[in-house]
Amino acid sequence: VLMKDNHNTMGGHLLPKYYNTYARYFTRYIAAMKKKGITIDAITPQNEPLNAGNNPSLVMTAEEQNVFIRDHLGPAFRKAGITTKIILYDHNCDRPDYPLTILKDSATRKFIDGAAFHLYGGDISAITPIHDQFPDKALYFTEQWTGANDGFDGSFAWHIKNVIIGSMRNWCKIALEWNLANDPNFEPHTPGGCTECKGALTIGDTVTRNIAYYIIAHAAKFVPPGSIRIGSDVPNQLANVAFLTPSGKTVLLVLNEGKTTVEFNIKDKGNIVATNLPAGAVATYIW
């Protein structure tokens, strides 16, 4: 709290004189976790750096994050021999200018693995121009929540279209839902934290599988690490994404956004299979 200009756990900016201290926090955290046998693969300097409403939260403008990574965090990692990836931004798709501002600084860019996104604002398509300008940098989709009062059908279809299909077709390497699990009262969370974020699982006297579980299952059960996204046509109302797995299987995830059953063909290497999907349905095809 004393390192921030508002002396509060919520909002406020990190005082520049504490940039080195904050960088040392990351190096010490990564080293401490390593001693416990836990490897930290990647970090972001701040979750949702433009959101002052979380508790805790810290506002970081693109210019502030650029200076922090370029002059403090990146050099600190290099000096300590830390190979943990530095991923910038970690916020909504409505501000693609944020990661672009930082990536355009060549001195900062050498420390950065890529950029991460949420979708509480903007459109998932905003990620592709970042790939187009910096194709050597990785892109990640790191958070989207399903709410306590969300209806299954509408929320399920929206997340499949945007979080799974949309993020993959716009060059993201991962797609994450938030959060993994909670109890029947949507706890635990920090004071002022999300009181309606529904986990993939609700763990109480019994275990309940929720919307996020089925969203992720349509991809995660069939698209293992190391899979490569491959090209696929997008017919009207049939949002989809395709992958080639390390074992050589092809996986196609399809959503029928229409209001009636749609019949369609899947064609690959001269072979054609006829199938159909009811309105609002999602299917994963493997061959």
C-alpha positions as CSV (number, residue, x, y, z in Angstrom):
1,V,0.0,0.0,0.0
2,L,2.8,2.4,0.9
3,M,4.4,1.9,-2.6
4,K,1.3,3.4,-4.3
5,D,0.3,7.0,-4.7
6,N,-3.1,6.5,-3.2
7,H,-2.0,4.4,-0.2
8,N,-4.9,2.0,-0.9
9,T,-5.1,-1.7,-1.9
10,M,-7.5,-0.7,-4.7
11,G,-6.4,1.4,-7.7
12,G,-3.6,3.9,-7.5
13,H,-0.3,4.0,-9.4
14,L,3.0,2.4,-8.3
15,L,5.4,5.2,-7.3
16,P,8.4,5.2,-9.7
17,K,10.8,5.1,-6.8
18,Y,9.5,1.6,-6.0
19,Y,9.8,0.1,-9.5
20,N,13.0,-1.7,-8.6
21,T,11.4,-3.0,-5.4
22,Y,8.4,-4.4,-7.3
23,A,10.8,-6.0,-9.8
24,R,12.7,-7.6,-6.9
25,Y,9.3,-8.9,-5.6
26,F,8.9,-10.9,-8.8
27,T,12.5,-12.3,-8.7
28,R,12.1,-13.3,-5.1
29,Y,8.7,-14.9,-5.6
30,I,9.9,-17.0,-8.6
31,A,13.0,-18.1,-6.7
32,A,10.9,-19.0,-3.6
33,M,8.5,-21.0,-5.7
34,K,11.4,-22.8,-7.4
35,K,12.7,-23.9,-4.0
36,K,9.3,-25.5,-3.4
37,G,9.6,-27.4,-6.7
38,I,7.2,-25.1,-8.5
39,T,8.3,-23.6,-11.8
40,I,6.7,-20.3,-12.7
41,D,6.4,-20.4,-16.5
42,A,5.1,-16.9,-17.1
43,I,4.0,-13.7,-15.3
44,T,2.2,-10.5,-16.1
45,P,3.2,-7.4,-14.3
46,Q,-0.4,-6.6,-13.3
47,N,-3.8,-8.2,-13.8
48,E,-6.2,-5.8,-15.6
49,P,-3.8,-2.8,-15.3
50,L,-6.6,-0.4,-16.4
51,N,-9.1,-1.6,-13.8
52,A,-9.0,0.2,-10.5
53,G,-12.0,-1.5,-9.1
54,N,-10.5,-4.9,-8.2
55,N,-9.3,-5.6,-4.6
56,P,-6.3,-5.7,-4.8
57,S,-5.6,-3.7,-8.0
58,L,-2.9,-1.4,-9.4
59,V,-3.3,1.0,-12.3
60,M,-0.5,0.8,-14.9
61,T,-0.7,2.8,-18.0
62,A,1.0,1.5,-21.1
63,E,3.8,4.0,-20.6
64,E,4.3,3.0,-17.0
65,Q,4.3,-0.7,-17.8
66,N,6.8,-0.1,-20.6
67,V,9.2,1.7,-18.3
68,F,8.7,-1.0,-15.6
69,I,9.5,-3.8,-17.9
70,R,12.2,-2.1,-19.9
71,D,14.2,-0.5,-17.1
72,H,13.5,-2.7,-14.1
73,L,11.7,-6.1,-14.5
74,G,13.5,-7.3,-17.7
75,P,17.0,-6.4,-16.5
76,A,16.2,-7.9,-13.0
77,F,15.2,-11.2,-14.7
78,R,18.3,-11.1,-16.9
79,K,20.6,-10.4,-14.0
80,A,19.1,-13.2,-11.9
81,G,19.1,-15.7,-14.8
82,I,15.4,-16.0,-14.7
83,T,13.8,-17.5,-17.8
84,T,10.1,-16.9,-16.7
85,K,8.2,-15.3,-19.6
86,I,7.1,-11.7,-19.2
87,I,3.6,-11.3,-20.7
88,L,2.3,-7.7,-20.9
89,Y,-1.2,-6.1,-20.7
90,D,-3.6,-8.9,-19.5
91,H,-6.7,-6.9,-20.0
92,N,-9.6,-6.3,-22.5
93,C,-9.6,-6.3,-26.3
94,D,-10.9,-2.8,-26.4
95,R,-7.4,-1.4,-25.9
96,P,-5.1,-3.1,-28.4
97,D,-3.1,0.2,-28.4
98,Y,-1.8,-0.7,-24.9
99,P,0.3,-3.8,-25.9
100,L,1.2,-2.2,-29.3
101,T,2.6,0.9,-27.5
102,I,4.9,-1.3,-25.5
103,L,5.9,-3.7,-28.3
104,K,6.9,-0.8,-30.5
105,D,9.7,0.0,-28.0
106,S,12.6,-2.2,-29.3
107,A,14.4,-1.9,-25.9
108,T,11.4,-3.4,-24.1
109,R,10.4,-5.8,-26.8
110,K,13.5,-8.0,-26.2
111,F,12.2,-8.9,-22.7
112,I,8.6,-9.7,-23.8
113,D,7.2,-13.1,-24.7
114,G,3.9,-11.7,-25.7
115,A,0.5,-10.1,-24.6
116,A,-2.5,-11.4,-22.8
117,F,-6.2,-10.5,-23.2
118,H,-9.7,-10.7,-21.6
119,L,-13.0,-9.9,-23.3
120,Y,-15.1,-7.8,-20.9
121,G,-14.8,-5.1,-23.5
122,G,-13.9,-4.9,-27.2
123,D,-14.0,-7.6,-29.9
124,I,-11.8,-10.7,-30.0
125,S,-10.8,-9.7,-33.6
126,A,-8.7,-6.9,-32.1
127,I,-6.0,-9.4,-31.3
128,T,-5.1,-10.2,-34.9
129,P,-3.5,-6.8,-35.8
130,I,-1.1,-7.3,-33.0
131,H,0.0,-10.6,-34.5
132,D,0.2,-9.0,-37.9
133,Q,2.6,-6.3,-36.6
134,F,4.6,-8.6,-34.2
135,P,4.2,-12.2,-35.5
136,D,7.1,-13.4,-33.3
137,K,5.3,-12.5,-30.1
138,A,2.9,-15.0,-28.5
139,L,-0.7,-14.1,-27.7
140,Y,-2.8,-15.5,-24.9
141,F,-6.4,-15.4,-23.8
142,T,-6.2,-15.5,-20.0
143,E,-9.6,-14.7,-18.5
144,Q,-13.4,-14.7,-19.0
145,W,-15.9,-15.4,-16.3
146,T,-19.3,-17.0,-16.3
147,G,-21.8,-15.5,-13.8
148,A,-24.0,-16.9,-11.1
149,N,-27.1,-15.9,-13.0
150,D,-26.0,-16.8,-16.5
151,G,-28.3,-19.0,-18.5
152,F,-26.5,-22.1,-19.8
153,D,-27.4,-21.9,-23.5
154,G,-26.6,-18.3,-24.2
155,S,-23.5,-18.1,-22.1
156,F,-22.2,-21.5,-23.4
157,A,-22.6,-20.4,-27.0
158,W,-21.0,-17.0,-26.5
159,H,-18.0,-18.4,-24.8
160,I,-17.5,-21.1,-27.3
161,K,-17.7,-18.6,-30.1
162,N,-15.4,-15.9,-28.5
163,V,-13.2,-17.5,-25.9
164,I,-12.5,-20.8,-27.6
165,I,-13.1,-20.4,-31.4
166,G,-12.5,-16.6,-31.4
167,S,-9.3,-16.6,-29.5
168,M,-7.8,-19.5,-31.5
169,R,-8.7,-18.0,-34.8
170,N,-7.1,-14.7,-33.7
171,W,-3.7,-16.3,-32.9
172,C,-4.0,-17.0,-29.2
173,K,-2.0,-20.0,-27.9
174,I,-4.3,-20.6,-24.9
175,A,-7.9,-19.9,-23.8
176,L,-8.7,-19.8,-20.1
177,E,-11.9,-19.5,-18.1
178,W,-12.1,-17.9,-14.7
179,N,-12.3,-19.6,-12.3
180,L,-11.5,-23.2,-11.6
181,A,-13.7,-23.9,-8.6
182,N,-15.7,-22.3,-5.8
183,D,-18.0,-23.3,-3.0
184,P,-21.8,-22.8,-3.2
185,N,-21.4,-19.2,-1.9
186,F,-19.0,-18.4,-4.7
187,E,-16.1,-18.2,-2.2
188,P,-13.3,-17.9,-1.4
189,H,-12.5,-14.4,-2.7
190,T,-10.8,-11.3,-1.5
191,P,-13.0,-8.6,0.2
192,G,-14.6,-6.7,-2.6
193,G,-13.8,-9.6,-5.0
194,C,-16.2,-11.2,-7.4
195,T,-19.3,-12.5,-5.6
196,E,-20.9,-14.0,-8.7
197,C,-18.0,-15.6,-10.6
198,K,-19.1,-19.2,-11.1
199,G,-16.3,-21.8,-11.1
200,A,-16.0,-24.6,-13.6
201,L,-16.9,-26.7,-10.5
202,T,-18.9,-26.0,-7.5
203,I,-17.5,-27.9,-4.5
204,G,-19.8,-28.4,-1.6
205,D,-21.4,-31.6,-0.2
206,T,-21.3,-32.7,-3.9
207,V,-19.4,-31.6,-6.9
208,T,-21.3,-29.8,-9.7
209,R,-20.0,-29.2,-13.2
210,N,-20.9,-25.8,-14.5
211,I,-20.9,-23.9,-17.8
212,A,-17.2,-23.2,-17.8
213,Y,-16.5,-26.9,-17.4
214,Y,-18.3,-27.8,-20.6
215,I,-16.9,-24.8,-22.5
216,I,-13.4,-25.9,-21.8
217,A,-14.1,-29.6,-22.2
218,H,-15.1,-29.2,-25.8
219,A,-11.5,-28.3,-26.6
220,A,-9.2,-29.4,-23.8
221,K,-10.3,-33.0,-23.9
222,F,-9.4,-33.3,-27.6
223,V,-6.8,-30.6,-28.3
224,P,-3.6,-31.5,-26.3
225,P,-0.6,-29.3,-25.9
226,G,1.5,-29.1,-29.0
227,S,-1.5,-29.0,-31.3
228,I,-1.5,-26.6,-34.3
229,R,-4.4,-24.6,-35.5
230,I,-5.1,-25.3,-39.2
231,G,-7.2,-23.5,-41.7
232,S,-11.0,-24.1,-42.0
233,D,-13.8,-22.3,-43.9
234,V,-16.5,-20.5,-42.0
235,P,-19.9,-21.1,-43.6
236,N,-22.8,-18.9,-42.6
237,Q,-23.8,-19.5,-38.9
238,L,-21.2,-22.2,-38.4
239,A,-18.4,-20.7,-36.3
240,N,-15.5,-23.2,-36.1
241,V,-11.8,-23.8,-35.5
242,A,-9.7,-26.8,-36.5
243,F,-6.5,-28.3,-35.1
244,L,-3.9,-30.9,-36.0
245,T,-2.8,-32.8,-32.9
246,P,0.7,-34.1,-32.2
247,S,-0.5,-37.6,-32.9
248,G,-1.8,-36.6,-36.3
249,K,-5.5,-36.4,-35.6
250,T,-7.6,-33.6,-36.9
251,V,-10.0,-31.9,-34.5
252,L,-12.8,-29.6,-35.6
253,L,-15.0,-27.6,-33.1
254,V,-18.2,-26.2,-34.6
255,L,-21.0,-24.0,-33.2
256,N,-24.4,-23.6,-34.9
257,E,-25.2,-19.9,-34.2
258,G,-28.5,-20.2,-36.1
259,K,-32.1,-20.8,-34.9
260,T,-32.6,-24.0,-36.9
261,T,-30.8,-27.2,-37.5
262,V,-28.1,-26.9,-40.1
263,E,-26.9,-29.7,-42.3
264,F,-23.3,-29.4,-43.6
265,N,-20.4,-31.3,-45.0
266,I,-16.9,-31.8,-43.5
267,K,-14.4,-32.2,-46.3
268,D,-10.7,-33.1,-45.8
269,K,-8.3,-34.4,-48.3
270,G,-11.0,-35.4,-50.7
271,N,-13.1,-37.2,-48.1
272,I,-16.6,-35.8,-47.3
273,V,-18.8,-36.5,-44.3
274,A,-22.3,-35.2,-44.0
275,T,-23.5,-34.2,-40.6
276,N,-25.9,-31.7,-38.9
277,L,-26.1,-29.6,-35.7
278,P,-29.3,-28.4,-33.9
279,A,-29.7,-24.7,-33.2
280,G,-27.3,-23.5,-30.6
281,A,-25.5,-26.8,-30.4
282,V,-21.7,-27.3,-30.3
283,A,-19.9,-30.4,-31.5
284,T,-16.3,-31.6,-31.6
285,Y,-15.4,-33.8,-34.5
286,I,-12.2,-36.0,-34.5
287,W,-10.6,-38.1,-37.3
